[in-house]
């Protein structure tokens, strides 16, 4: 399937149409885009309240921290498994 490319201007236009009161279903049908695509564009091009941006940054930082912790724990489990194999 060929992937369509949309300009930033069109993406902003789609998001603005919904922000001005049009139904998401109507807008995605009119522009021929998937609903998931609209919601991705809304995250990027929509007017977000500052509180949401701050919360999002906090969640992203927590996500990074937790991913690093998981990676560290996975390495530790591998080390312990290797030690267990050596003892057998």
N, C-alpha and C positions, 0 to 999 in steps of 0.2 A: 504494500500500500504506500502511496506517495504521501509524504508528510507536507502539509500546507505550512507556509510561512506567513505570519501576519505582522504588519508594522506595529510599532509601539503606539502610533496614533490611533489605529483601529482598536487595539486592545483597550486603550484609555476610553475610547468612545463607547465600547461595549460596557465597561464597568460603570461609566457615567450614566448610561441609559438606565441601568438597574438602580443606581443611587438616586436617580430622579423619579423613581416610582414605577418603572416598567417591571413586569414579572420576569423572573429569571427564565422561565420556560419560554416565554415569548421572545426574549432577546436572543437566547441561544438558537432558537429555531430560525429567527430572522437572519442571523449571521452565519448559521450553519456550523456551529461549534459544539463540542461536547460540554456537558454540564461541569465535568471535572476541570476542563480547560478554563471555563469561566471562573471557577473558584480559585484556581491558581493565579489567574490574571487579577482577580480582586485582591488577593493577598499582596501582589506586587504593585498594582497601580491604583488601588482604592484609597480613599481617605480613611486612614486609621487614626483612632484617638491615641494621644500620647501614652495613656495608661496601657493600652494593648501593646504598643511597641516596647515599652519598658518591661512588661511582663514577658513578652516574647523573647527579649534579650536575656532575661533571667532564666527562662526555660532552656534556651539554647546553651547557655553556660552550664547549667545543671546537666544537660544532655552530654556535653563534652566531658565534663567531670566524671559522669557515670560510665561513659564509654571507656575512658582511660582506666577506671577502676576495674571494669570487666576484663579489659585486656590484661591488666596486671594479675588478676585472679586466674585467668585462663593459663597464663604462663606459670603461675605457682602450682596449679593443678597438674600441669604437664611435668614440672620438676618432681613433684611428689610421686606421680605415676612412674617416672623413670627410676627414681630411688627405690620404689617398691619392686620394680622389675630386677634391679641389680641385687636386691636382697634374696630373691628367689633362687 
